[in-house]
Amino acid sequence: MSSKEAMTTTEQQLQKSGFEVEKPDFAESEVHGRFERDARMKRWFIDEHFAKIDRSDAILVTNLAKNGIENYIGGNTLMEMGHAYADGLDIFLLNDIPDVSYRDEIAGMHPVVLDGDLGKVSEYFGSLPKVHISSESPVKHLAVSRAFRRAGIPVQTVAEPMPSGVDEQPASIDETYEGAVNRHEQLMQKVGKVASDDYLVTIESGIFTPRAEHNYFGVTALVVEKGSERHVGIDTDIEFPRHMTDRVPSDFKDLGELVKKEYGATVSDPFPYFTNQKLTRAKILENALYNVIVQLQDK
């Protein structure tokens, strides 16, 4: 919180370079003295910080001088770095690693030290292998980016939107799989030969009914390709409430459109609205994709 101004300046510069940026809640600095009396409040801020990391590709630590220590990194920030590291996210330090008792722990996370030059962030991402995705969905791109990072492969994603050739809301595993294969074949034709380190990825989401006594469940078909190696995954998740699926496609073309119109959602993601905000479509796709990526022999 002592670096609020630096964080705001950093945010503005990164946004000019085309990055989407989230900052910690600056209200934390205004109520800091109340944490000893109300640990629940501190927990709320910790959870909020972690939630922002959970929907990001990387974190950038604005480590400036504090408490007489150059490039200081405190307890809060160390926790957040550990949280990001556990998910394989990229960790940037604005300045060098500080001379503190936990210096080795910070170094062990292999952060990218920027030496005060934010231009190095763009250079870093530009140097990463590309994942060509047969969609421009921000949810799918986030899922792909995070799934690859969890598997130890930092990447940059490239949108190559392709039609599925099936309904907007596939209503069976077969139709969902068919949509994925259609998209992927067209993706291959469009992209052609790619660099040896690059990947092709397709994700198709649908619904299916496993048994007559149940409503629709979510299903995802995925294709991950690198060179001559291709792996396919089919993942099922949770049961949708009937009050949603009964309105597709009669009132809305798919569930994503429903939550945008009925709940004011900004992305096509129905899952938070019937899981008490605990699950997101991005997280479900990330987990499904991770199960496929780890099968690649030469990641």
C-alpha positions as CSV (number, residue, x, y, z in Angstrom):
1,M,0.0,0.0,0.0
2,S,3.0,2.3,0.4
3,S,3.5,2.0,-3.4
4,K,0.0,3.2,-4.4
5,E,1.2,6.0,-6.6
6,A,3.8,3.8,-8.3
7,M,1.1,1.1,-8.8
8,T,-1.2,3.6,-10.5
9,T,1.6,4.9,-12.7
10,T,2.6,1.3,-13.6
11,E,-1.0,0.5,-14.4
12,Q,-1.3,3.4,-16.8
13,Q,1.9,2.6,-18.6
14,L,1.0,-1.1,-19.0
15,Q,-2.5,-0.2,-20.3
16,K,-0.9,2.0,-22.9
17,S,1.0,-1.1,-24.0
18,G,-2.3,-3.0,-24.4
19,F,-2.3,-5.0,-21.1
20,E,-5.4,-5.4,-18.9
21,V,-4.4,-4.5,-15.3
22,E,-5.9,-5.0,-11.9
23,K,-4.6,-3.3,-8.8
24,P,-5.0,-4.2,-5.1
25,D,-7.9,-2.4,-3.3
26,F,-6.4,0.9,-2.0
27,A,-9.0,1.0,0.7
28,E,-6.8,-1.5,2.6
29,S,-4.4,1.3,3.5
30,E,-7.2,3.4,5.0
31,V,-8.3,0.6,7.4
32,H,-5.0,-1.0,8.2
33,G,-5.1,-0.1,11.9
34,R,-8.3,-2.0,12.3
35,F,-6.9,-5.4,11.3
36,E,-5.8,-6.4,14.8
37,R,-9.3,-5.8,16.0
38,D,-11.0,-7.5,13.1
39,A,-9.0,-10.2,11.4
40,R,-12.0,-11.0,9.2
41,M,-11.5,-7.7,7.4
42,K,-7.8,-8.6,6.6
43,R,-9.0,-11.9,5.4
44,W,-11.4,-10.2,3.0
45,F,-8.6,-8.2,1.5
46,I,-6.4,-11.3,1.2
47,D,-9.2,-13.2,-0.6
48,E,-9.8,-10.3,-2.9
49,H,-6.1,-10.1,-3.9
50,F,-6.0,-13.8,-4.5
51,A,-9.2,-13.6,-6.6
52,K,-7.6,-11.0,-8.9
53,I,-4.5,-13.2,-9.3
54,D,-6.8,-16.2,-10.1
55,R,-8.0,-14.4,-13.2
56,S,-4.6,-13.1,-14.4
57,D,-1.7,-14.4,-16.4
58,A,1.0,-12.7,-14.3
59,I,1.7,-10.4,-11.4
60,L,4.0,-7.4,-11.3
61,V,5.4,-6.3,-7.9
62,T,6.2,-2.6,-7.6
63,N,8.9,-3.1,-5.0
64,L,10.3,0.2,-3.9
65,A,12.3,1.3,-0.8
66,K,10.5,0.9,2.5
67,N,11.5,0.6,6.1
68,G,15.1,1.4,5.1
69,I,15.3,-1.5,2.7
70,E,15.8,-1.1,-1.0
71,N,13.3,-2.8,-3.3
72,Y,11.3,-4.0,-0.2
73,I,8.9,-6.9,-0.5
74,G,6.7,-7.5,2.6
75,G,4.6,-10.4,4.0
76,N,1.4,-9.6,2.0
77,T,3.2,-9.5,-1.3
78,L,5.3,-12.6,-0.6
79,M,2.0,-14.5,0.0
80,E,0.6,-13.2,-3.3
81,M,3.8,-14.1,-5.1
82,G,3.6,-17.6,-3.6
83,H,-0.1,-17.9,-4.8
84,A,0.9,-16.9,-8.3
85,Y,3.9,-19.2,-8.3
86,A,1.7,-22.2,-7.3
87,D,-0.4,-21.7,-10.5
88,G,2.7,-21.2,-12.7
89,L,2.0,-17.5,-13.4
90,D,4.7,-15.2,-14.6
91,I,6.1,-13.0,-11.7
92,F,7.7,-9.6,-12.5
93,L,9.6,-7.5,-10.1
94,L,9.9,-3.8,-11.0
95,N,13.3,-3.7,-9.2
96,D,15.8,-6.2,-8.0
97,I,15.3,-8.8,-5.3
98,P,15.7,-7.1,-1.9
99,D,18.2,-8.1,0.8
100,V,15.8,-9.7,3.2
101,S,15.8,-13.0,5.2
102,Y,13.5,-14.6,2.6
103,R,15.6,-13.5,-0.4
104,D,16.2,-17.2,-1.3
105,E,12.5,-17.9,-1.4
106,I,11.9,-15.0,-3.7
107,A,14.8,-16.0,-6.0
108,G,13.4,-19.6,-6.0
109,M,10.3,-18.4,-7.8
110,H,12.4,-17.2,-10.7
111,P,10.9,-13.7,-11.0
112,V,11.6,-11.6,-14.1
113,V,13.5,-8.5,-12.8
114,L,12.6,-5.5,-14.9
115,D,15.2,-3.1,-13.5
116,G,12.5,-0.4,-13.7
117,D,11.9,-0.8,-17.4
118,L,8.2,-1.7,-18.1
119,G,9.0,-2.2,-21.8
120,K,10.6,-5.5,-20.8
121,V,7.1,-6.9,-20.0
122,S,6.1,-6.6,-23.7
123,E,9.4,-8.0,-24.8
124,Y,9.0,-11.0,-22.4
125,F,5.5,-11.9,-23.6
126,G,6.5,-11.3,-27.3
127,S,9.3,-13.9,-26.9
128,L,6.9,-16.7,-25.7
129,P,5.6,-19.6,-27.8
130,K,2.3,-18.8,-29.5
131,V,-0.9,-20.7,-29.0
132,H,-3.3,-20.3,-31.9
133,I,-6.9,-20.6,-30.6
134,S,-9.9,-21.1,-32.9
135,S,-11.8,-18.5,-30.9
136,E,-11.6,-14.9,-29.8
137,S,-13.5,-15.6,-26.6
138,P,-11.7,-13.8,-23.7
139,V,-12.8,-16.7,-21.4
140,K,-11.2,-19.3,-23.6
141,H,-8.0,-17.3,-23.9
142,L,-7.7,-16.9,-20.2
143,A,-8.3,-20.6,-19.7
144,V,-5.7,-21.5,-22.3
145,S,-3.1,-19.1,-20.9
146,R,-3.5,-20.3,-17.3
147,A,-3.7,-24.0,-18.2
148,F,-0.5,-23.9,-20.1
149,R,1.2,-22.0,-17.3
150,R,0.1,-24.6,-14.8
151,A,1.7,-27.1,-17.0
152,G,4.9,-25.1,-16.9
153,I,4.6,-23.6,-20.3
154,P,4.3,-19.7,-20.4
155,V,2.7,-18.8,-23.7
156,Q,1.0,-15.9,-25.6
157,T,-2.4,-16.6,-27.2
158,V,-3.4,-15.6,-30.7
159,A,-7.1,-15.4,-31.7
160,E,-8.0,-17.3,-34.9
161,P,-11.8,-17.5,-34.7
162,M,-13.4,-20.3,-36.7
163,P,-17.1,-21.4,-37.1
164,S,-18.1,-24.7,-35.4
165,G,-20.6,-25.8,-38.0
166,V,-22.9,-26.9,-35.2
167,D,-25.6,-25.1,-33.1
168,E,-24.5,-22.2,-30.9
169,Q,-25.4,-24.4,-27.9
170,P,-24.4,-28.0,-28.8
171,A,-26.8,-30.4,-26.9
172,S,-24.9,-33.6,-26.9
173,I,-21.3,-34.9,-26.4
174,D,-21.2,-36.0,-30.1
175,E,-22.3,-32.5,-31.3
176,T,-19.9,-30.8,-29.0
177,Y,-17.0,-33.1,-30.3
178,E,-18.1,-32.5,-33.9
179,G,-17.9,-28.7,-33.3
180,A,-14.4,-29.0,-31.9
181,V,-13.1,-31.0,-34.8
182,N,-14.7,-28.7,-37.3
183,R,-13.1,-25.6,-35.7
184,H,-9.7,-27.3,-35.4
185,E,-9.5,-28.5,-39.0
186,Q,-10.3,-25.0,-40.2
187,L,-7.7,-23.6,-37.8
188,M,-5.1,-25.9,-39.2
189,Q,-5.9,-24.8,-42.8
190,K,-5.8,-21.1,-41.9
191,V,-2.6,-21.1,-39.8
192,G,-0.7,-23.6,-41.9
193,K,2.8,-24.4,-40.8
194,V,3.7,-22.9,-37.4
195,A,7.0,-22.6,-35.5
196,S,8.1,-25.8,-33.7
197,D,7.4,-24.3,-30.3
198,D,3.9,-23.1,-31.2
199,Y,0.6,-24.8,-30.5
200,L,-2.9,-25.1,-31.9
201,V,-5.9,-25.3,-29.5
202,T,-9.6,-25.7,-29.9
203,I,-12.2,-25.6,-27.2
204,E,-15.9,-26.3,-27.8
205,S,-18.5,-26.2,-25.0
206,G,-21.9,-27.8,-24.9
207,I,-24.4,-29.5,-22.7
208,F,-25.7,-33.1,-22.6
209,T,-28.1,-35.3,-20.6
210,P,-26.4,-38.3,-19.0
211,R,-29.6,-39.9,-17.7
212,A,-33.4,-39.2,-18.1
213,E,-33.8,-38.2,-14.4
214,H,-31.2,-35.5,-14.7
215,N,-31.1,-32.1,-16.4
216,Y,-28.2,-31.1,-18.8
217,F,-24.6,-31.2,-17.6
218,G,-21.8,-29.1,-19.1
219,V,-19.4,-30.8,-21.5
220,T,-16.2,-29.6,-23.1
221,A,-14.4,-31.1,-26.1
222,L,-10.7,-30.0,-26.5
223,V,-8.0,-30.4,-29.1
224,V,-4.4,-29.6,-28.4
225,E,-1.8,-30.0,-31.1
226,K,2.0,-29.4,-31.4
227,G,3.8,-30.5,-34.4
228,S,2.7,-34.0,-35.3
229,E,1.3,-34.7,-31.9
230,R,-2.4,-34.2,-31.2
231,H,-4.4,-35.0,-28.0
232,V,-8.1,-34.7,-27.6
233,G,-10.0,-34.4,-24.3
234,I,-13.7,-34.6,-23.3
235,D,-14.6,-33.2,-19.9
236,T,-17.9,-33.1,-18.2
237,D,-18.7,-30.8,-15.3
238,I,-21.8,-29.9,-13.3
239,E,-25.6,-30.0,-13.8
240,F,-27.3,-26.9,-15.0
241,P,-30.6,-25.7,-13.4
242,R,-33.7,-26.2,-15.5
243,H,-34.8,-22.6,-15.2
244,M,-31.7,-21.7,-17.3
245,T,-31.7,-24.6,-19.9
246,D,-35.5,-24.4,-20.4
247,R,-34.9,-20.9,-22.0
248,V,-32.3,-22.1,-24.5
249,P,-32.7,-21.8,-27.5
250,S,-36.3,-20.6,-27.2
251,D,-35.4,-17.3,-25.6
252,F,-31.7,-17.1,-25.9
253,K,-29.3,-18.8,-28.3
254,D,-27.0,-20.1,-25.5
255,L,-26.5,-19.9,-21.8
256,G,-23.9,-17.2,-22.1
257,E,-26.3,-14.9,-23.9
258,L,-28.9,-15.6,-21.1
259,V,-26.7,-14.5,-18.2
260,K,-25.6,-11.4,-20.1
261,K,-29.3,-10.3,-20.7
262,E,-30.8,-11.6,-17.5
263,Y,-28.0,-11.0,-14.9
264,G,-26.0,-8.3,-16.5
265,A,-22.9,-10.5,-17.0
266,T,-20.0,-9.0,-18.9
267,V,-18.8,-12.3,-20.2
268,S,-20.5,-15.5,-21.5
269,D,-20.3,-17.4,-18.2
270,P,-23.4,-18.9,-16.5
271,F,-21.5,-20.9,-13.9
272,P,-21.1,-18.2,-11.2
273,Y,-24.8,-17.7,-11.1
274,F,-25.7,-21.2,-9.9
275,T,-22.5,-22.0,-7.9
276,N,-22.6,-19.2,-5.3
277,Q,-19.9,-17.4,-7.3
278,K,-17.4,-20.3,-6.6
279,L,-16.9,-21.5,-10.2
280,T,-16.3,-19.8,-13.4
281,R,-16.3,-21.0,-17.0
282,A,-12.7,-20.0,-17.3
283,K,-11.6,-22.2,-14.3
284,I,-13.6,-25.2,-15.6
285,L,-12.1,-24.9,-19.1
286,E,-8.6,-24.4,-17.5
287,N,-8.9,-27.6,-15.6
288,A,-10.2,-29.5,-18.6
289,L,-7.4,-28.2,-20.8
290,Y,-4.7,-28.8,-18.2
291,N,-5.7,-32.5,-18.3
292,V,-4.9,-32.6,-22.0
293,I,-1.7,-30.4,-22.1
294,V,0.1,-32.6,-19.6
295,Q,-0.2,-35.5,-22.0
296,L,2.1,-33.8,-24.5
297,Q,5.4,-35.7,-24.6
298,D,7.6,-32.7,-25.3
299,K,5.9,-29.8,-23.6
